[in-house]
Amino acid sequence: MASCSAEDRGETVHLSAPLVSVVVPAFNASPYIERTLRSAVQQTYANLEIIVVNDGSTDDTARLVEKMAAVDSRIRLLSTSNRGVAAARNTGIEASSGPYVAFLDADDLWHPTKIEKQVTALDRLPLHWAAVYVLHHIINKDDEIICSCRPDIARGYIYARHLTFKYVGNGSALLVRRAVAIEIGGFDSSYAAAGIGGCEDLDFELRLAARHLIEVIPERLVGYRQYPGNMSSNHLQMGQGALEVVRRSLAANPHLPHYATRSALNATRKYAYWQFRRAKSSGLSVLVLWSMLRTEPLFVVQRILTKGLRWLQREPGSATTARGNQNPDLPGRSKFDQQIIPPVDPPDESRRSGRHLARLAAVDAKLSLFPEP
């Protein structure tokens, strides 16, 4: 069987099935870690090493991982003090042996075909194609699909578009060449140190997209879990983190045209505004609206009018509308592990949004130094 040498480690890798290193950062993940690892070991692509980095857990996470490792030698456990998800992922990258690294958060799920489809896609591409991502469903604590991500996708050099549309969407969707992950410096742990952790994935993706081409599998192959208490539910940190990630990325890429810079800032400020609203931080919500007054006046006016209308409806004697349960726990939802992958239809776009996307795609085409197959 033909083989080649991995430049960064010197190990032998079989071309027919290169080793994929799965890095699972885990902090107090005992409610979900067994389901998560089961979705990894049941991949149709079998040549895996699964590195669980126990990030200072104080629950049964380590014991549960060791129990599963006893029956599947591909699983191994590394334990560290609690340093945050970025440092845990970096520990896993350093300990990995495969030419490809895939990241899987300790409460998420993978469809059985995810890794096989990603390796097949990336293996046929030149080395300047550095990674491949997939789409996702959002799932609840019982693995039930509660909604799906927007079907926005882009491939190739996507930096300007990714700043605005943030295509990857979660930390369990990406498979990347290990050498490239090391080249760009891994994950940045300074966000957690500053108390604004949660968007380290986006920071990593933007540094990746600024220098390399990225492929996409337009299928929802990740079950991205959301529930009270996980990192993405800390809306204050997520909003602050997103603003800082995009600020740093723009500072590191001053050559980006003004149109793309303004688009990225507007999109990120809108995201931060809604996160601050969910965190009930009126002060930060107002600050974000103020920063958007010149560039997005219509959005600001709409929010002020909506807020005023709600205030009037709460006045004594005014009519109110019962809102009820916004997210009822409806029976009959499909489980992620039982779902059949339906085709993903392209998003409905207005003429204005289509022009906006076309302008950002033109920016990417101008910035790209690489040919696309």
N, C-alpha and C positions, 0 to 999 in steps of 0.2 A: 504494500500500500504506500502511496506517495506521502511524503511528509516534508515539513519545512521547519525552520528554527524561528521561534518567537524572538524578535530582536531585543525586547526589553528584559527577558528573563533567561533566555538560552535554552528553554525546554523544547522538546519535540512535540509538535501538534499535528494531528492527522487532518488532512485537508477535507476528508469526507465528513468529519464530525468534530470540529474544533471544540475544545473544552469551554464551557460557559461558566463563569464564576458568578453565583448568585449571592449578593450581599444583603443581609437582612438586619438592619439596626433594630434593637429591641429594648424598650424600657418599660418595665411593668406591663408586659404584653400578655400575661397569662390567659385573659379571656379569649384571645383570638389566635395566639401563636401556633397552636396545633392545626387549626384550619388553614392558616397561611402557609405553613410548611407542607401540609398535605397538597395544597394547590401547586407547590413547587415540585415535589417529588413525583406527582402524577403527570408531569409534562410529557408530551409525546416525544420531545427531544430529551434523550436520556443522559447524554454526556455532560453532566453537571457536577459542580462542587457547590455546596450550599453553606455559606459562612454566616452564622448567626453571631452578631456582636452584641453581647449582653451589656448594655450601657448602664451598669450600676443598679440593676433592678433590685427591688426589695420584696418582690413577690415570688411566685413559683416559676417564673419564666425559665431560669436555668435548668431546673429539674425537668420541666416538660420538654425542653429541647434535648437534654441528655437522654430522656426516655425514647424520643423519636430517633436520635442518632444511634441508639443501640440496635435498631432494626433496619437502618439505612445508612451505610457507611459514607454516603455522599455528604451527610450533614456533619458539621463540626461546630463547636461552640468556642468562642473567644469571649472572655470577660474582662471588662475594664471598669474604672470608676466612672461615675456619671459626668459626661463631658458634652452631651448633646448629639443630635442626629448627624450633623456634619462630620464631627470627629469620629463617630462610630462608623460612618460610611468610609471615611478615609482609612481607618484601621482595616476594614474589610478589603478595600482595594489593595492595600499594601500586602495583605496576607494571601491575595488571590494568585492563581497560577494560570488561568486561561487567557487567551488573547481577547476574549469578550467578557465584559462585566455587565450584569443586569441587576437593577436595584428593586427590592421588594420590601415595602414597609410592613411591619409586623402585624398589622391589622387588615391588610388588603388581601385580595385574591387574584389569581391568574386563571384565565381560561387555559385548558390543557394544551392548546396549539400555539400559545403565545410565543414561546422561545423558538420553536421550530420555524414559525413564519418569519420571525425577526432575523434569525441566522441565515435562512435561505435568501432573504432580501439583501442583507449586508454582505454576505459572502461573495456575491456576484459583482459587487461594485468595487471600483478602485479605492485605494487607501485614503484619498482625500474625502471620501464619504465616511464620516466618523461614527455615526449613530443612527438608530432607527427607533421611532416611537409608535405607539398604538393609541387608540381611543379608549374611553372607559364608560362604564355605568357607575352611578353612585348607589351604594348599597347601605342597608341599615345593620343593626346589631345581629339580625337573624339571617343575614346574607341575602335578603330580598332586595330586588332592584326597585328603587324608589324614583329614580329619574336617570336620564342619560345626558352625557356631555353634548354640547353643540357639535355638529359634524364639520367643524372648520379644520381644514388640513392644508399643508403646504409642504413641498419637498425641494431639495436643492439648497441653495444659499437663501436662508429665510430670516436673517438677523433682523432687518427692519420690520418685517411683518410679525415676527415673534415678539418684539417689543410691545406691539399693540395688541395682538390677538392671543399671545401666550398659549400656543397650540398644545403643548405636552400636557399640562394640566395637573399632574400629580407625580409623586416620586417613584411610582411603581411601573411607569409606562416605558421607560427608556432602557435600551441596550446600547452599550458604547464600546468602542475599541479601548482596551485597557491602556495602551500606550498613550492614547489621546487624553484619557481621564487624568493620567499623571502629568502629561505635558501642560495642561491648562491649570494645574495646581489642585486638582481634586475639589472638594467642597470647602466652603469658607466658614469656619467656626466662629468668626468674629460677630456674626449676627446674634447667635445665642449668648455670647459673652456680653453683648450690649442689651440683652433682654428683648430682642425683636426677632427671635427665631421663628421659623415657619415657612420662609420663602427661600431657603437655601437651594431648593431644587431649581427655582427660576434663575437664580444667580448662576448656577452651574450651567444650565441650558443656554443662557445668553452668552457666557464666555465660550461655550462650545460653538454656538451658531455664528459668532463673530468671526471665527477662523476656519470653519469646516462646513461641509455639506451634510445635510441630514435627510434621511429617507423616512417614509411613513407607511404603515400598514393601516389602511382606512377601515379598521374593524374594531369594535369595542371588546377588547380582550382583557381588560382589567376591571375588577370590582373594587372601586375606591370607596372605602368605608368612612362614613361621617356619623358621628354620635357625640353627645355632650361629653366633654372631657378630653377628646383627642386634640392634637396640635392645631388642626385646621379650624377647630371650634373656638380658639382664642382669637376672636375677631379683632381685638385691639392690636395684638402683635402682628397678625396677618396684614392688616392695613398699613401699619408702620413699616413692616418689613418690606412689603411690595414697593412702597415709595422709595425706600433706601436702596433696594436692589436696582431699580431703574435709574435712580440718580447716579449710582456708581457706574452703571453700564454706559450711560451717556457720557459721563466724564472720561471714561476710558476709550471712548470712540468719538472724538470731537469732529471727525470727518463726516459724520452722519448729516445729511441735508436737514435744513430747518423743518421742512414739512414732516419728515419722519420723526424728528425729535418732538415736535409739538403733538403729533398723533400719539406717541408713546406716553407722554406726560398726561394728556387728556384721558386716555384709556385707563391709566394706572390711578389717576386721581378719582375717577368715577368708581373704580373698584374699591379704593380706600374709603371713599365716602360711604358706600354701602356697608363695608365692614365696621366703620365707626358707628354708623346708625345701629347696626345689630349689637354693638358693644354698649349702646346707650351713652356714647360720649358726644354730647352736644357740642362741646368746645372744639373738638377736633373736626367734627362734621362741618361746623361753620368755617373753620380755617381752610378746609379743603375747598368748600364752595367759594370762598373769597379768592383763593388762588386760581379758580377757574372762571372768574367773572369776565375777564377780557377775552379768553380763548373759547369758552363754551357758555356764552350768556344765556342761550335758550335753555340749557340744562339747569342752570342756576335759577332762572325765573320759574321754571316748572316746579322745581323742588320747593321754592318759597311759597308759590301758590298752593301747592298740595299741602304743605305744612299749615298754611293759614286756614285752608278749608277744614282740615281735621280739627284745628283748634276751635273753629266756629261750631262744628258738630258736637263738640264736648260741652258747649255752653248750656246752661240750664234751659230747658224747654225746647232745645233744638232736636231735630230728628237724628237718630243714630241708626246705623245698620249693624246688626249682629254679625260678627265676623266668624264666630265658631272656631272649630279646630282647623288650622291652616294645613296641617299635614296628618290627617287621620291615618291610623294604623289599619289600612284596609285589608281584608282577607283576600286571598287569591292572587297575591303578587307572585311573580315567578322568581325562583331562586337563581342566583347568579350561576351556580354550578350546574343547573339544569337547562340553562338557556341555550337555544340554538342561535348562532350568529346570523342576524338578518343583514341584508345589504344596507349600507349607510347612504342615505340620500344627501345630496348637496344641500347646504343651508339656503333658505329663501333670502335673497338679497334685493334691496331696493336699488334703484339706479344710482343713487348717491353713494351707498356703501360699496357698490360694485366699482365705481370710479375711484373711490378711496383705496380699495384693495389693489386695483390696477396701478395706482401711483406708487404704492409701497412696493409692489412686485417690481416695478421699473427701477426703484432705488436699489433693491437687492440685485437685480440683473447688472446694474452699473457697478456695484461694489464687489461682486463676485469675481474672483481670479481663477476659478476652476471651471473646466468644461463639464457639462451634464450629459449623461448617456441618453 
